[in-house]
Amino acid sequence: MREHLDAAVDAVYERLLRREIDGAPAHVAVIQDGNRRYARERGDDATDGYDDGAQTTERVLDWCAELGVEELTLYAFSTENFERPEEQQQHLFDLLEAKLTEFADADRVHEERVRIRAIGDTDRLPGRVRDAVEYAESRTAGYDGFALNIALAYGGRAELLDAAKGVADAVDRGDLDPADVDLDEIESRLHTSPVRDVDLIIRTGGDERTSNFLPWHANGSEAAVFFCTPYWPEFSKVDFLRAVRTYESREASWRRTRAKRALALVRALGTEVGEARRVLDRLKGTLPDPPEDVDAEGRSAD
């Protein structure tokens, strides 16, 4: 009875949230946290939490398609995950291999022209996972309907460090002029290139930090961030809609801020122009008369 009532309340709340949302962020990035804690609280093995979390991932793909999100990046395996117990790592690798292959063969992926890409230092992954990555990327190469990025062996600071080292090496070899080092040059050397700027980061599991995730694309664009307490396997459509509403509220706030700044600039410029005109009027009486062939604005009569 309680579960039925909760479902009814969620359905009503979902409809209300949907009415409040006008559009959607173009690029959503998700830190899928809490799989192991979810499993432990249920008395299950940690690996069961990863399996349940994989089902949430599939639901999120549906919600993105429904709202019109164009790109989704999932933080599936960080560089810190290599420090986890071997059994958990192997289970994650099994799951990644299976899901990448499953997605690559799914009819909906090809019907909706979903492009699957892995971002990160994928050379650190086991050969079977790299093979699955290559299979998924090759099967969906050239698709432009939706971008699905899977962050594997990914760490934001390591990514920026590798890019900086690459620039330094190119300059040292004489292949790159230091004067030509710009934002585009750095971005071209990132593991995540050509990922677009992030509009919204979602983190589940209760922690309020972005954990070294996409610093170039998220911090540079000042992405909106939504933290929520449900573990990833519990993450619901209501939670997703609340995240999108947070993004829209922040965008509206930014638009108001930009409008105020623009108005202040116009007023400041207007004040300066007015002051300049008053100075010019005061000087007019002290200036000599222009030659007969030059008009009052200083232009030649010819």
N, C-alpha and C positions, 0 to 999 in steps of 0.2 A: 504493500500500500504506500509506504513512504517513498520507495523508488519511483512509483508511478506518479506521485505528487511532485517529486523533484523534477521528473522529466517534463511534466506539464508546465511547471514554473520556468524551466530553462527554455521551453519552446516559445513561451510568451516573451521572455526577455530577449531571445534571439530575434524575434520579429521586431521588437522595439529598437534594438541596436541596428538592425538592417535598415530601418527607416531613417536613422540618424546618419548613415554613411552615404555620401554622395558618390565617391569613387573609390580608388584603391591606390596604395603605393606601387610604383613600378617594380621595385626590387625589395623583397623581404628576405632577411637573413635570420636563421634560427639556431640558437644554442639549445640543443635537446638535452637538458639536464634532468637528473633525478631517476633514471631508469633503475639503477641498483637500489636506491633507497626505497623506491616503489616496491620492488621485489622483496626486499628484506621485511618491510612492514606487513607484507602479505604472507610471510613465512616461506617464500619461494627462493630459489637460487638466483643469484645476480644475473645469470645469463637469461633467465626467464623475463627479466625486466627489459632486456634488449629486444627480445621477440615481441613483447607487447608494444614497445616504443615504435617498432617498425610498422605496426598497424596504424599508429597515429600519423606517421609520416605519409602514408597513402591517403589518409583522410585530408591532411593539410593540402596535398596536391589538388584534391577535388575542390576545396574551399578557395584556393588561389584561382583555379579556372573559373569558378562561379563569380568571383569578384572582379576578375580582369587583371590580376597581378601578372606581370610579364616575366619575372625572373625570381627564382627561389634558390637560396644557398643554404645548405644544411651542414652544420658542424658535426660531421659524423665520426671523425677520429682525429684527435689533436696529437701534437708531438708529445704532450704529457701522458697520453694514453699508453705509450710504450712502457711506462713505468708500472702499469697494472699487472696483476698476476698473469702468468703465461696462459692459464686456462681461460681467463676472461678475454685476453687478446685473441686467442685462437677462435673462440666462439664469435667474437666480433668480426674477424676475418671471414669466417664461414658465412655469417649473415650478410656481410658486404658483398661477397662473391655471389651469393644466391640472389640478392636483391638487384644487383647491377645487371645480372644476366636476365632476371625476370622482367625488369623494366625494359631492357633492350629488345625483348621479344614481345612485349605487350602490344596488342592491337591499338589501344588508345594512344600509346606513345607515338605511333606512326600516323594515326588518323589526325592527331592534334599537332603533329610536327614538333615534338618535344626534343630539344637538343640536350643531351646528357654530357656533362664535362666533369672531370675530376680536377680539383685545384689543390696544390700542396706539393710537398716533396715526396712524390709517389714512388721514387726509386727506393725508399726505405720500406716499402710494403712487400709482403711475400709475393712470389712470382704468380701464384694463382689469382691473387687480387689484382695485380697489374694486368694480367690477361683479361680478367673480367672488365676492368676499366677500358682497356683497348677495344674490347668487343662492343661495349656500350657506346663508346665514343664513335667508333667507325660506323656502327649501324644507324646512328642518328646525326652524323656529320652533315652539315648543310641545312638542317631544319631550322626554321625561324619562327615557329609558332609560340614556343615557350622555352625558356632556358632553365635547366635544372643543374645546379652546381653542387657537387658533393665534395666537401672539404675533407681531405684524407691526408694524414701525416702533416697537418697544417699547423703553423704557428706564425702569428703576425709579425713578431719581432724578428724571427729568423728569416721571414720573407723579405723584410726591409733590409736586413743585414746582407742577405745574398745579393739583393739588387745593388746596394752600395758597393759591395766587393766587385760586382760585375762592371760597374762604371769605372771604378778605380783601375781594374785590370785593363780595360779598354783604353783608358787614358795612358796608362803606363806603356802599352804596346804601340801607342801612336795611332790607334784606330779611331780614337774619339778626341776631338778638341774640347778642352775644358769649357770653352765658351759655349759649346753646343749642349752642355748638360742642362736639361730643363725638365719640367714635370713629365712631358711625354716620354723622354728618354728613360726616366726612372720607372714609369708605369709599364713601359714595354718589357722591362726585365723582371716584373713581378710574376710569381707563380699564378696569380689570379687574373692576369691580363688575358682577355679583354672584358672582364667583369665590369658592369656599369656601377656607378655610385649607389650605395645602399641608402634606401629611404627609411627603412624600419628594421630594427633589431629586436627580436623577441627572445627572452630567456625564461625558461621554465625552472621549477624546482626551488624557488625562493631566494637564491643568491642574487644580489644586485651588483653585478659586475659583468663586463663584456669579455673577460678572459682572453685578451690578446687576439680577438677575432676581427679580421678585416680592417685593421687600423687605417690603412690608406683610403679605402673606399667608404668607410663609415665615419671616422672622425673627420676626414677632410670635407665631407659633405654635411657634417653635423647631423647625422641621422637621428631620428626619433628612436627612443629605447623604451620597451615595455617589459617590465619584470612581473612575473606572476608566481604564485605559490604552488599551483598544481604541478606534480611531476609530469614528465613528458608523456608517459602512457595515459595520464588522466587529462591531458590538454584537450579542451573541447572547442566546438565551434563558437560558443559564447566567448571563450577566452580569446580566440582569434579575432572575433569582431571587436572586442574591447581594445585589442592591440591596434587594429586599424583605426578605430575611433581616436585613440591617443595620437596616432600619426596625423589624422586630419585636424585635430584640435591644435596640435603644434604648428602645422602648416598655416592654419588660420591666424594663429598668434604671430607667426613670422610675417605674414602678409600685412597685418596691422602695423607691426614694427617697421617694416620697409616703407609703408605708406607714410607713417609719421616722420621717418627720416627724410623721405623725399620732400614732404611738406616743409620741414624745417630748413632743408637746403634751399628750396625755392624762396622761402621767406628771407633767408640770409642773403641770397643773391639779390633779391629785390631790394633789400636794405642797402647793399653795396652799390647797386646801380643808382638808387635814389641819391645816395651820398655823393657819388661821382657827378651826377647831374647838378647837384647844388654847388659843388666846388667849381664846376665848369661855368655855371651862371655867374658866380662871384668873380671869376677870372675874365669873363668876357669884357667887362668894362676897362680892364687894364691892358688888354691885348691891342696891338696896332691894327688898323684896318687892313684887310687883305688887298692885294693888288687887284686892279680892275678885271684881270683875266682869270681870277680865282674866286669861286663863290664862297658863301659863308661856311660851308662844310669842308672847305679845303680842296675842293675838286676843281680841276681846270675847266674854264668855260668852254674850251674847245671840245 
